[in-house]
Amino acid sequence: MAFIEVEKINKKFQKGKNTTHVLKNVSFNVQKGEFWVVAGPSGSGKSTLLSILGSLNEPDEGKIMVDGLDLFSLSHDERALFRLNYLGFVFQNFHLLPYLTALENVLLPTLAYPKKLNKKDEALELLKILGLSGKENKYPRELSGGEQERVAIARALIMEPDILLADEPTGNLDSKTGEEVLNIFSELNRQGKTIVMVTHNLAHLQYATHALFLKDGEVLEIKTLKEVN
Ligand SMILES: Nc1ncnc2c1ncn2[C@@H]1O[C@H](COP(=O)(O)OP(=O)(O)OP(=O)(O)O)[C@@H](O)[C@H]1O
């Protein structure tokens, strides 16, 4: 059994009278420690696939198993707990809360945890590892794009998720800063984190172990790029 099993996912969106078939029988298996890039042109269904993988969105048909859990047979609350325990999300627009400091943003997921958690030391350590020492009490508007993205990465890691899901994490960054962020992903993957990252930039394939190419909602090709470390 694979760590993540995606089986014949279908998703349609209704826009007025028109139906768009956004994902068509998408299937693939991810093993623990792999780094998958989901690539494809704009509108090919990449973000929709990632949101379904993150159980933020439901497919019309198909099944996703993560670590033996059937995501779409879980209740709403069980799914929220699954996300908290298994997943870290990183988005293109950072999605930081503007009225919270860097440290408070990193600690945000711990507030959602049913039991009281004190992760302040871990949060400070993560910010340090990500090169943000001295910026803990800054607000997002006082940070550069790359720094905001690193805060978002620290927030995604605070609950120690097995899986990191990233949607165009370098989309709003200049190429040098983008490369720094991808090197962080690469290092996290080397340490064993399973990563699925959406990108339209084929240069990003060099960081991944596997690539899935989508076109018009269909899997065009799945490629193994290198062995898992
Ligand atoms: N909530 C929604 N309602 C209706 N249509 C949607 C919705 N979300 C996505 N779509 C449509 O589904 C298709 C795929 O969108 P998606 O964002 O998954 O593609 P993408 O490959 O990530 O594109 P991009 O690279 O431009 O972000 C597009 O035609 C989009 O307009």
The ligand as an SDF file (V2000), in Angstrom:
LIG
                    3D

 31 33  0  0  0  0  0  0  0  0999 V2000
  -14.5150   26.8170   -7.6850 N   0  0  0  0  0  0  0  0  0  0  0  0
  -14.5380   26.7680   -9.0160 C   0  0  0  0  0  0  0  0  0  0  0  0
  -15.6900   26.9740   -9.7050 N   0  0  0  0  0  0  0  0  0  0  0  0
  -15.7350   26.8800  -11.0420 C   0  0  0  0  0  0  0  0  0  0  0  0
  -14.6730   26.5920  -11.8210 N   0  0  0  0  0  0  0  0  0  0  0  0
  -13.4970   26.3950  -11.2040 C   0  0  0  0  0  0  0  0  0  0  0  0
  -13.3520   26.4670   -9.7710 C   0  0  0  0  0  0  0  0  0  0  0  0
  -12.0550   26.2090   -9.4450 N   0  0  0  0  0  0  0  0  0  0  0  0
  -11.4140   25.9890  -10.6160 C   0  0  0  0  0  0  0  0  0  0  0  0
  -12.2730   26.0940  -11.6630 N   0  0  0  0  0  0  0  0  0  0  0  0
  -11.9310   25.8880  -13.0780 C   0  0  0  0  0  0  0  0  0  0  0  0
  -11.2560   24.6590  -13.1980 O   0  0  0  0  0  0  0  0  0  0  0  0
  -10.2040   24.7070  -14.1530 C   0  0  0  0  0  0  0  0  0  0  0  0
   -8.8980   24.2910  -13.5200 C   0  0  0  0  0  0  0  0  0  0  0  0
   -8.5050   25.2280  -12.5390 O   0  0  0  0  0  0  0  0  0  0  0  0
   -7.2130   25.0470  -11.6340 P   0  0  0  0  0  0  0  0  0  0  0  0
   -7.0900   26.2830  -10.8090 O   0  0  0  0  0  0  0  0  0  0  0  0
   -7.2810   23.7440  -10.9300 O   0  0  0  0  0  0  0  0  0  0  0  0
   -6.0700   24.9780  -12.7500 O   0  0  0  0  0  0  0  0  0  0  0  0
   -4.5070   25.2300  -12.5920 P   0  0  0  0  0  0  0  0  0  0  0  0
   -3.8600   24.2160  -13.4730 O   0  0  0  0  0  0  0  0  0  0  0  0
   -4.1360   25.2410  -11.1590 O   0  0  0  0  0  0  0  0  0  0  0  0
   -4.3480   26.6780  -13.2190 O   0  0  0  0  0  0  0  0  0  0  0  0
   -3.3150   27.8790  -12.8470 P   0  0  0  0  0  0  0  0  0  0  0  0
   -1.9580   27.3720  -13.2130 O   0  0  0  0  0  0  0  0  0  0  0  0
   -3.7810   28.9870  -13.7430 O   0  0  0  0  0  0  0  0  0  0  0  0
   -3.4980   28.1500  -11.3960 O   0  0  0  0  0  0  0  0  0  0  0  0
  -10.2020   26.1380  -14.6720 C   0  0  0  0  0  0  0  0  0  0  0  0
  -10.9210   26.1500  -15.8790 O   0  0  0  0  0  0  0  0  0  0  0  0
  -10.9410   26.9100  -13.6080 C   0  0  0  0  0  0  0  0  0  0  0  0
  -11.6010   28.0180  -14.1540 O   0  0  0  0  0  0  0  0  0  0  0  0
  1  2  1  0
  2  3  1  0
  2  7  2  0
  3  4  2  0
  4  5  1  0
  5  6  2  0
  6  7  1  0
  6 10  1  0
  7  8  1  0
  8  9  2  0
  9 10  1  0
 10 11  1  0
 11 12  1  0
 11 30  1  0
 12 13  1  0
 13 14  1  0
 13 28  1  0
 14 15  1  0
 15 16  1  0
 16 17  2  0
 16 18  1  0
 16 19  1  0
 19 20  1  0
 20 21  2  0
 20 22  1  0
 20 23  1  0
 23 24  1  0
 24 25  2  0
 24 26  1  0
 24 27  1  0
 28 29  1  0
 28 30  1  0
 30 31  1  0
M  END
$$$$
